[in-house]
Amino acid sequence: MSSESQIPIAAKVASRRFARRLAAFYATLFGMTGVHLPFFTVWLKAIGIDATWIGIITAVPPVTRITVLPLVKAVAERRQMLRGAIIATGVATAFGFAVIGTQHQPFVLLAVYALTCCVWTPMVPLTDAYALRGVRQFGLTYGPLRLWGSAAFAVCALISGFLLRYVAEVDLIWIITAVTVLGALVGLTLRPLGRPVAAVAHAAGSPRLLRNPTFLAIIVSSALIQGSHGAYYI
């Protein structure tokens, strides 16, 4: 077999490996959310945290999404280290939830959870940026890869509900932690990507975007969608 004919085969193998590993990582990433979203507050209540503190603690992720998240993602993209940032935040998130599981004092829980959210909430946009760069490099489609995350969210939520028959509510945090540890391990398998072609810088920058009706429509639509189901998750 000539070296020329081996190139497409090698490219297909690399493409399949990238797709499988990214799909598996999406599954762990959103699977963790499928456990955390419905059952983290159940665990907080089970360890004796009152309703006021539960409200304060569960308000932390949205705050870090609009403060810390953009900074982390911007630094990762500027330094071309999306994969490294995903691995680092994945390991830090697993460690953070392990520490959370040992804390029962409201203020300490709030502090540790806030620090954990600083590394956890950037993981989805970091993964999306990595995925979009990868699908361009390997000629794949984003949707089928991201689909595994949505499926895992539903499956993990259902499994966790079933496990409530056998696991005490005070131990739910360890199910969340176990999924984050699995995600950190899967993150280590993500393939390095080639450097992207440098984009042409636009002089107008952000101010021009803020005057773009299409961009503003997307922002408003996204805000309305998030706001419409925000209370459902509390």
ZIHU-V353934 format. One record per residue. N is the residue number from 1. PSI is psi in whole degrees, -180 to 180 (* if undefined). Layout:
# ZIHU-V353934
N&PSI, N&PSI
This chain:
# ZIHU-V353934
1&131, 2&158, 3&-32, 4&-40, 5&-21, 6&-22, 7&-49, 8&-37, 9&-46, 10&-38, 11&-39, 12&-40, 13&-45, 14&-39, 15&-43, 16&-40, 17&-44, 18&-46, 19&-46, 20&-44, 21&-39, 22&-42, 23&-42, 24&-39, 25&-42, 26&-39, 27&-44, 28&-36, 29&-49, 30&-21, 31&-39, 32&-41, 33&-35, 34&-25, 35&-44, 36&-45, 37&-49, 38&-21, 39&-9, 40&-43, 41&-31, 42&-42, 43&-43, 44&-45, 45&-38, 46&-30, 47&7, 48&14, 49&131, 50&170, 51&-38, 52&-48, 53&-36, 54&-42, 55&-43, 56&-46, 57&-44, 58&-10, 59&-9, 60&-48, 61&-46, 62&-34, 63&-45, 64&-26, 65&-31, 66&0, 67&-67, 68&-41, 69&-52, 70&-35, 71&-46, 72&-47, 73&-41, 74&-43, 75&-44, 76&-42, 77&-38, 78&-38, 79&7, 80&48, 81&45, 82&-49, 83&-45, 84&-38, 85&-38, 86&-45, 87&-46, 88&-45, 89&-33, 90&-46, 91&-44, 92&-37, 93&-44, 94&-44, 95&-42, 96&-45, 97&-30, 98&-40, 99&-41, 100&-40, 101&-18, 102&-2, 103&137, 104&0, 105&129, 106&-49, 107&-42, 108&-42, 109&-45, 110&-45, 111&-47, 112&-40, 113&-39, 114&-45, 115&-40, 116&-41, 117&-27, 118&-28, 119&-23, 120&-49, 121&-28, 122&-8, 123&-39, 124&-52, 125&-34, 126&-43, 127&-40, 128&-42, 129&-43, 130&-43, 131&-46, 132&-37, 133&-40, 134&-41, 135&-31, 136&-41, 137&-39, 138&1, 139&39, 140&179, 141&133, 142&-42, 143&-53, 144&-28, 145&-44, 146&-26, 147&-34, 148&-30, 149&-45, 150&-41, 151&-43, 152&-35, 153&-50, 154&-45, 155&-46, 156&-36, 157&-42, 158&-44, 159&-41, 160&-40, 161&-39, 162&-40, 163&-19, 164&-21, 165&-26, 166&-16, 167&132, 168&146, 169&-31, 170&-12, 171&3, 172&-31, 173&-28, 174&-25, 175&-44, 176&-46, 177&-41, 178&-40, 179&-37, 180&-36, 181&-44, 182&-42, 183&-40, 184&-40, 185&-43, 186&-36, 187&-31, 188&-21, 189&-8, 190&138, 191&140, 192&147, 193&156, 194&160, 195&135, 196&159, 197&132, 198&132, 199&150, 200&127, 201&136, 202&131, 203&-34, 204&-37, 205&-145, 206&-42, 207&-36, 208&-40, 209&-42, 210&-13, 211&3, 212&115, 213&-37, 214&-45, 215&-44, 216&-37, 217&-39, 218&-44, 219&-47, 220&-43, 221&-44, 222&-41, 223&-41, 224&-39, 225&-48, 226&-43, 227&-33, 228&-29, 229&8, 230&-44, 231&-25, 232&-32, 233&-7, 234&*
